[in-house]
Amino acid sequence: MGRLFLIHLEGRIYSCKHCQTHFALYDDIVSKSFHCRHGKAYLFSKVVNVTEGEKEERMMMTGLHTVADIFCVGCGSIVGWKYEAAHEKSQKYKEGKFILER
């Protein structure tokens, strides 16, 4: 498989609840008003130490979006998704951003 190189962040961080791999800085939160299947979720402008799954069309509360699930590189658990494309004009601000489930 190869050697795993993790990026370690300094300051207030969000990390994997299973293996504590660092994902994002508190300062990179765009919005805290998101919800997912398992409860609250936060929208981040950038995240690290994740891999992306296959892109798929998904109907969400705010309309149809093209998204890719994101997984922790440390343990492989699903931690959220990335917005690849928004089909409604009012949702375009989400494109290229990440949702991390709390």
DSSP file with accessible surface (Angstrom, degrees, kcal/mol):
  #  RESIDUE AA STRUCTURE BP1 BP2  ACC     N-H-->O    O-->H-N    N-H-->O    O-->H-N    TCO  KAPPA ALPHA  PHI   PSI    X-CA   Y-CA   Z-CA
    1    1 A M              0   0  242      0, 0.0     2,-0.1     0, 0.0     0, 0.0   0.000 360.0 360.0 360.0 -43.4    0.0    0.0    0.0
    2    2 A G        -     0   0   69      2,-0.1     2,-0.3     0, 0.0     0, 0.0  -0.455 360.0 -49.5 116.8 169.0    2.8    2.5    0.8
    3    3 A R        -     0   0  205     -2,-0.1     2,-0.5     1,-0.1     0, 0.0  -0.570  51.3-130.2 -82.4 139.3    3.7    4.7    3.7
    4    4 A L        -     0   0   93     -2,-0.3     2,-0.6    70,-0.0    -1,-0.1  -0.776  18.7-165.8 -94.0 121.6    1.0    7.0    5.1
    5    5 A F        -     0   0  158     -2,-0.5     2,-0.3     2,-0.0    44,-0.1  -0.947   8.9-165.0-108.8 118.9    2.0   10.6    5.6
    6    6 A L        -     0   0   61     -2,-0.6     2,-0.5    42,-0.0    -2,-0.0  -0.795  16.6-132.1-103.9 146.5   -0.4   12.6    7.8
    7    7 A I        -     0   0   91     -2,-0.3     2,-0.5    15,-0.2    15,-0.2  -0.847  20.2-151.3 -94.9 125.7   -0.6   16.4    8.0
    8    8 A H        -     0   0  131     -2,-0.5     2,-0.3    13,-0.1    13,-0.0  -0.869  10.0-152.0-100.6 129.6   -0.7   17.6   11.6
    9    9 A L        -     0   0   32     -2,-0.5     2,-0.4    15,-0.1     4,-0.1  -0.724   3.5-140.0-101.8 151.9   -2.5   20.8   12.3
   10   10 A E        +     0   0  168     -2,-0.3     2,-0.3     2,-0.1    -2,-0.0  -0.869  63.0  18.9-110.5 143.3   -1.8   23.3   15.1
   11   11 A G  S    S-     0   0   64     -2,-0.4     2,-0.6    14,-0.1    -2,-0.1  -0.688 114.6  -4.2 103.9-157.0   -4.5   25.1   17.1
   12   12 A R  S    S+     0   0  164     -2,-0.3    14,-2.7     2,-0.0    15,-0.3  -0.646  81.1 177.1 -76.1 119.4   -8.2   24.3   17.5
   13   13 A I  E     -A   25   0A  52     -2,-0.6     2,-0.4    12,-0.2    12,-0.2  -0.818  33.6-135.2-125.5 161.7   -8.8   21.3   15.3
   14   14 A Y  E     +A   24   0A  60     10,-2.7     9,-3.0    -2,-0.3    10,-1.6  -0.963  35.7 176.4-111.8 135.0  -11.4   18.8   14.3
   15   15 A S  E     -A   22   0A  53     -2,-0.4     7,-0.2     7,-0.2     2,-0.2  -0.858  37.2 -75.3-137.1 169.5  -10.3   15.2   14.2
   16   16 A C     >  -     0   0    3      5,-2.2     4,-1.8    -2,-0.3    63,-0.0  -0.428  31.8-144.3 -66.5 132.8  -11.5   11.6   13.6
   17   17 A K  T  4 S+     0   0  162      1,-0.2    -1,-0.1    -2,-0.2    85,-0.0   0.698  97.8  46.4 -74.2 -14.6  -13.5   10.3   16.5
   18   18 A H  T  4 S+     0   0  116      3,-0.1    -1,-0.2     1,-0.0    -2,-0.0   0.873 134.0   6.0 -92.5 -43.6  -12.0    6.8   15.9
   19   19 A C  T  4 S-     0   0   44      2,-0.1    -2,-0.2     0, 0.0    -1,-0.0   0.368  89.9-121.3-126.3   1.3   -8.3    7.4   15.4
   20   20 A Q     <  +     0   0  119     -4,-1.8     2,-0.2     1,-0.2    -3,-0.1   0.670  49.7 163.7  64.3  20.8   -7.8   11.2   16.2
   21   21 A T        -     0   0   12      1,-0.1    -5,-2.2    -6,-0.1    -1,-0.2  -0.515  44.3-109.8 -65.0 134.2   -6.3   11.9   12.7
   22   22 A H  E     +A   15   0A  40    -15,-0.2    -7,-0.2    -7,-0.2   -15,-0.2  -0.461  43.7 166.9 -70.4 137.6   -6.5   15.7   12.2
   23   23 A F  E     -     0   0A   6     -9,-3.0    25,-2.5     1,-0.4     2,-0.3   0.722  53.6 -11.4-115.6 -46.9   -9.0   16.9    9.6
   24   24 A A  E     -A   14   0A   2    -10,-1.6   -10,-2.7    23,-0.2    -1,-0.4  -0.992  57.6-107.6-157.7 160.8   -9.5   20.7    9.8
   25   25 A L  E >   -A   13   0A  45     -2,-0.3     3,-1.8    21,-0.3   -12,-0.2  -0.694  29.3-123.7 -92.6 148.7   -8.9   23.9   11.7
   26   26 A Y  G >  S+     0   0   70    -14,-2.7     3,-1.7    -2,-0.3   -13,-0.1   0.864 111.7  62.5 -56.2 -36.9  -11.7   25.7   13.6
   27   27 A D  G 3  S+     0   0  140    -15,-0.3    -1,-0.3     1,-0.3   -14,-0.1   0.652  93.1  64.4 -66.6 -15.3  -10.9   28.8   11.6
   28   28 A D  G <  S+     0   0   27     -3,-1.8    17,-2.6    18,-0.1     2,-0.3   0.365  72.3 120.0 -91.2   4.9  -11.9   27.0    8.3
   29   29 A I  E <   +B   44   0B  35     -3,-1.7    15,-0.3    15,-0.2     3,-0.1  -0.565  35.6 178.8 -70.9 128.5  -15.5   26.5    9.3
   30   30 A V  E     -     0   0B  67     13,-3.6     2,-0.3     1,-0.4    14,-0.2   0.797  69.1  -3.1 -93.7 -41.1  -17.8   28.2    6.9
   31   31 A S  E     -B   43   0B  28     12,-1.4    12,-2.9     1,-0.1    -1,-0.4  -0.991  41.1-164.5-154.8 144.9  -21.1   27.2    8.6
   32   32 A K  E    S+     0   0B  93     -2,-0.3     2,-0.3    10,-0.2     9,-0.2   0.278  73.3  93.3-106.6   7.1  -22.3   25.2   11.6
   33   33 A S  E     +     0   0B  91      7,-0.1     2,-0.3    10,-0.1    -1,-0.1  -0.155  59.4 110.9 -98.6  41.0  -25.9   25.0   10.4
   34   34 A F  E     -B   41   0B  22      7,-1.3     7,-2.2    -2,-0.3     2,-0.3  -0.822  45.7-161.5-114.0 153.7  -25.8   21.7    8.5
   35   35 A H  E     -B   40   0B 125     -2,-0.3     5,-0.2     5,-0.2     2,-0.2  -0.966   7.9-179.5-132.3 149.5  -27.4   18.4    9.4
   36   36 A C  E >   -B   39   0B  25      3,-3.2     3,-1.4    -2,-0.3     5,-0.0  -0.697  51.1 -75.8-133.0-172.8  -26.7   14.9    8.2
   37   37 A R  T 3  S+     0   0  163      1,-0.3     3,-0.1    -2,-0.2    -2,-0.0   0.822 129.5  40.7 -56.8 -33.2  -28.1   11.4    8.8
   38   38 A H  T 3  S-     0   0  146      1,-0.2     2,-0.4     2,-0.1    -1,-0.3   0.242 122.6 -86.6-106.2  11.6  -26.4   11.1   12.2
   39   39 A G  E <  S+B   36   0B  33     -3,-1.4    -3,-3.2    62,-0.0    -1,-0.2  -0.944  84.0  17.1 127.6-143.7  -26.9   14.6   13.5
   40   40 A K  E     -B   35   0B 116     -2,-0.4    62,-2.3    -5,-0.2     2,-0.3  -0.278  56.0-177.9 -71.5 154.5  -25.1   17.9   13.2
   41   41 A A  E     -BC  34 101B   0     -7,-2.2    -7,-1.3    60,-0.2     2,-0.4  -0.975  15.8-138.1-149.0 154.3  -22.4   18.6   10.6
   42   42 A Y  E     - C   0 100B  17     58,-2.4    58,-2.3    -2,-0.3     2,-0.5  -0.933  12.9-132.4-118.4 144.0  -20.1   21.5    9.8
   43   43 A L  E     -BC  31  99B   0    -12,-2.9   -13,-3.6    -2,-0.4   -12,-1.4  -0.830  28.6-169.8 -94.0 123.7  -19.2   23.0    6.4
   44   44 A F  E     -BC  29  98B   1     54,-3.6    54,-2.6    -2,-0.5   -15,-0.2  -0.895  27.4-144.6-115.1 148.7  -15.5   23.6    6.0
   45   45 A S  S    S+     0   0   51    -17,-2.6     2,-0.3    -2,-0.3   -16,-0.1   0.798  87.7   6.8 -79.6 -29.1  -13.5   25.4    3.3
   46   46 A K        -     0   0  127    -18,-0.3     2,-0.3   -21,-0.1   -21,-0.3  -0.991  62.2-176.3-153.0 148.6  -10.6   22.9    3.4
   47   47 A V        -     0   0   19     -2,-0.3     2,-0.3    -3,-0.1   -23,-0.2  -0.937   9.3-154.3-138.1 160.6   -9.8   19.6    5.0
   48   48 A V        +     0   0   39    -25,-2.5     3,-0.1    -2,-0.3   -42,-0.0  -0.842  66.5  37.9-129.8 167.5   -6.7   17.3    5.1
   49   49 A N  S    S+     0   0   17     -2,-0.3    24,-2.1     1,-0.2    25,-0.4   0.831  87.4 114.5  61.1  36.8   -6.0   13.6    5.7
   50   50 A V  E     -D   72   0B  31     22,-0.2     2,-0.3    -3,-0.2    -1,-0.2  -0.937  52.5-146.7-129.6 156.5   -9.1   12.4    3.8
   51   51 A T  E     -D   71   0B  74     20,-2.2    20,-2.6    -2,-0.3     2,-0.4  -0.915  20.9-125.7-117.3 152.1   -9.6   10.5    0.6
   52   52 A E  E     -D   70   0B  91     -2,-0.3    18,-0.2    18,-0.2     3,-0.1  -0.783  16.9-152.3-100.7 141.8  -12.6   11.0   -1.8
   53   53 A G  E     -     0   0B  28     16,-3.1     2,-0.1    -2,-0.4    -1,-0.1  -0.063  46.8 -49.3 -89.2-163.6  -14.9    8.3   -3.0
   54   54 A E  E     -     0   0B 167      1,-0.1    15,-0.6    14,-0.1    -1,-0.2  -0.424  59.0-111.8 -71.3 144.3  -16.9    8.1   -6.2
   55   55 A K  E     +D   68   0B 136     13,-0.2     2,-0.3    -2,-0.1    13,-0.2  -0.514  44.5 170.9 -73.2 142.9  -18.9   11.2   -7.3
   56   56 A E  E     -D   67   0B  88     11,-2.6    11,-2.8    -2,-0.2     2,-0.4  -0.989  38.1-109.4-151.6 153.6  -22.7   10.7   -7.3
   57   57 A E  E     -D   66   0B 102     -2,-0.3     2,-0.4     9,-0.2     9,-0.2  -0.735  41.0-177.2 -81.5 130.8  -25.8   12.7   -7.6
   58   58 A R  E     -D   65   0B  38      7,-3.1     7,-2.1    -2,-0.4     2,-0.6  -0.994  24.4-136.6-137.0 129.8  -27.6   13.0   -4.3
   59   59 A M  E     +D   64   0B 138     -2,-0.4     2,-0.2     5,-0.2     5,-0.2  -0.753  34.2 174.7 -84.1 122.4  -30.9   14.6   -3.4
   60   60 A M  E >   -D   63   0B  34      3,-2.4     3,-1.9    -2,-0.6    -2,-0.0  -0.654  49.5 -89.4-119.3 177.5  -30.5   16.6   -0.2
   61   61 A M  T 3  S+     0   0  185      1,-0.3     3,-0.1    -2,-0.2    -2,-0.0   0.797 127.8  47.5 -59.7 -27.9  -32.8   19.0    1.7
   62   62 A T  T 3  S-     0   0   55      1,-0.3    -1,-0.3    29,-0.0     2,-0.2   0.270 124.0 -88.8 -98.9  10.7  -31.5   21.9   -0.4
   63   63 A G  E <   -D   60   0B   9     -3,-1.9    -3,-2.4    24,-0.1    -1,-0.3  -0.667  69.4 -20.8 118.1-170.5  -31.8   20.2   -3.8
   64   64 A L  E     +D   59   0B  63     -5,-0.2    23,-1.7    -2,-0.2    24,-0.3  -0.579  61.0 174.0 -82.5 132.1  -29.8   18.0   -6.1
   65   65 A H  E     -DE  58  86B   1     -7,-2.1    -7,-3.1    -2,-0.3     2,-0.6  -0.977  33.6-129.2-135.2 149.6  -26.0   18.0   -5.6
   66   66 A T  E     +DE  57  85B  18     19,-2.9    18,-2.7    -2,-0.3    19,-1.9  -0.910  45.7 168.1 -95.0 119.8  -23.0   16.1   -7.0
   67   67 A V  E     -DE  56  83B   0    -11,-2.8   -11,-2.6    -2,-0.6     2,-0.4  -0.886  31.0-151.0-132.6 162.7  -21.1   14.9   -4.0
   68   68 A A  E     -DE  55  82B   0     14,-1.9    14,-2.9    -2,-0.3   -13,-0.2  -0.997  26.8-122.7-133.6 126.7  -18.3   12.5   -3.1
   69   69 A D  E     - E   0  81B  29    -15,-0.6   -16,-3.1    -2,-0.4     2,-0.4  -0.375  26.2-142.6 -62.5 148.0  -18.0   10.8    0.3
   70   70 A I  E     -DE  52  80B   0     10,-2.3     9,-2.5   -18,-0.2    10,-1.1  -0.932  13.3-161.1-118.5 144.4  -14.8   11.5    2.1
   71   71 A F  E     -DE  51  78B  61    -20,-2.6   -20,-2.2    -2,-0.4     7,-0.2  -0.927  26.0-105.6-125.7 146.5  -13.0    8.9    4.3
   72   72 A C  E  >  -D   50   0B   2      5,-2.6     4,-1.7    -2,-0.3   -22,-0.2  -0.492  20.8-147.9 -67.5 131.9  -10.3    9.2    7.0
   73   73 A V  T  4 S+     0   0   38    -24,-2.1    -1,-0.1    -2,-0.2   -23,-0.1   0.727  94.3  56.6 -75.1 -18.8   -6.9    8.2    5.7
   74   74 A G  T  4 S+     0   0   37    -25,-0.4    -1,-0.2     1,-0.1   -24,-0.1   0.937 130.7   1.3 -76.7 -48.1   -6.0    6.8    9.2
   75   75 A C  T  4 S-     0   0   63      2,-0.1    -2,-0.2   -54,-0.0    -1,-0.1   0.506  90.0-120.5-122.6  -9.9   -8.8    4.3    9.8
   76   76 A G     <  +     0   0   46     -4,-1.7    -3,-0.1     1,-0.3     2,-0.1   0.477  58.9 146.3  85.1   1.9  -11.0    4.4    6.6
   77   77 A S        -     0   0   28     -6,-0.1    -5,-2.6     1,-0.1     2,-0.3  -0.422  57.0-106.3 -74.4 148.9  -14.2    5.5    8.3
   78   78 A I  E     +E   71   0B  71     -7,-0.2    -7,-0.2     1,-0.1    -1,-0.1  -0.569  40.6 173.0 -73.7 130.7  -16.6    7.8    6.4
   79   79 A V  E     -     0   0B  16     -9,-2.5    22,-2.6    -2,-0.3     2,-0.3   0.477  54.3 -62.0-120.3  -6.2  -16.4   11.2    7.9
   80   80 A G  E     -EF  70 100B   0    -10,-1.1   -10,-2.3    20,-0.2     2,-0.3  -0.983  57.1 -84.3 159.9-148.1  -18.6   13.3    5.5
   81   81 A W  E     -EF  69  99B  16     18,-1.4    18,-3.3    -2,-0.3     2,-0.4  -0.975  19.7-124.3-153.5 164.3  -18.7   14.4    1.9
   82   82 A K  E     -EF  68  98B  41    -14,-2.9   -14,-1.9    -2,-0.3     2,-0.8  -0.943  23.9-129.4-113.5 134.1  -17.4   17.0   -0.6
   83   83 A Y  E     +E   67   0B   5     14,-2.6    13,-3.3    -2,-0.4    14,-0.3  -0.747  30.0 172.2 -80.9 113.2  -19.7   19.1   -2.7
   84   84 A E  E     -     0   0B  43    -18,-2.7     2,-0.3    -2,-0.8   -17,-0.2   0.857  66.6  -2.9 -86.3 -42.5  -18.5   18.8   -6.2
   85   85 A A  E     -E   66   0B  29    -19,-1.9   -19,-2.9    10,-0.1     2,-0.4  -0.992  55.7-150.3-152.9 144.3  -21.4   20.6   -7.9
   86   86 A A  E     -E   65   0B   2     -2,-0.3   -21,-0.2   -21,-0.2     6,-0.1  -0.957   5.4-158.4-114.5 135.8  -24.7   22.3   -6.9
   87   87 A H  S    S+     0   0   97    -23,-1.7     2,-0.4    -2,-0.4   -22,-0.1   0.603  73.9  72.0 -91.7 -11.6  -27.5   22.3   -9.5
   88   88 A E  S >  S-     0   0   91    -24,-0.3     3,-1.7     1,-0.1     4,-0.3  -0.880  79.7-133.3-106.7 138.9  -29.3   25.3   -7.9
   89   89 A K  G >  S+     0   0  190     -2,-0.4     3,-1.4     1,-0.3     4,-0.2   0.865 104.7  57.1 -56.9 -39.4  -27.9   28.8   -8.2
   90   90 A S  G 3  S+     0   0   81      1,-0.3    -1,-0.3     2,-0.1     3,-0.3   0.660 106.7  50.8 -69.5 -13.3  -28.5   29.6   -4.5
   91   91 A Q  G X  S+     0   0   24     -3,-1.7     3,-1.8     1,-0.2     4,-0.3   0.369  75.0 103.5-105.5   4.4  -26.4   26.6   -3.5
   92   92 A K  G X   +     0   0  101     -3,-1.4     3,-1.5    -4,-0.3    -1,-0.2   0.763  66.2  73.8 -61.0 -24.6  -23.3   27.3   -5.7
   93   93 A Y  G 3  S+     0   0  114      1,-0.3    -1,-0.3    -3,-0.3    -2,-0.1   0.738  89.3  61.9 -63.8 -17.7  -21.4   28.6   -2.6
   94   94 A K  G X  S+     0   0    3     -3,-1.8     3,-2.3     2,-0.1   -11,-0.4   0.682  74.5 117.6 -80.7 -18.1  -21.0   25.0   -1.4
   95   95 A E  T <  S+     0   0   69     -3,-1.5   -11,-0.2    -4,-0.3     3,-0.1  -0.252  84.2   9.6 -59.5 130.4  -19.0   23.8   -4.5
   96   96 A G  T 3  S+     0   0   36    -13,-3.3    -1,-0.3     1,-0.3     2,-0.2   0.445 105.7 115.2  81.8   0.3  -15.6   22.6   -3.5
   97   97 A K    <   -     0   0   56     -3,-2.3   -14,-2.6   -14,-0.3     2,-0.4  -0.562  57.5-127.8-101.4 169.1  -16.3   22.7    0.2
   98   98 A F  E     -CF  44  82B  23    -54,-2.6   -54,-3.6   -16,-0.2     2,-0.5  -0.909   3.9-148.5-123.0 142.1  -16.5   19.8    2.7
   99   99 A I  E     -CF  43  81B   0    -18,-3.3   -18,-1.4    -2,-0.4     2,-0.5  -0.935  13.6-167.6-105.1 126.9  -19.0   18.6    5.2
  100  100 A L  E     -CF  42  80B  11    -58,-2.3   -58,-2.4    -2,-0.5     2,-0.2  -0.981  18.7-133.8-111.9 126.1  -17.6   16.9    8.3
  101  101 A E  E      C   41   0B  41    -22,-2.6   -60,-0.2    -2,-0.5   -61,-0.1  -0.565 360.0 360.0 -75.8 140.2  -20.1   15.0   10.5
  102  102 A R              0   0  171    -62,-2.3    -1,-0.1    -2,-0.2   -88,-0.0  -0.388 360.0 360.0 -76.7 360.0  -19.8   15.7   14.2
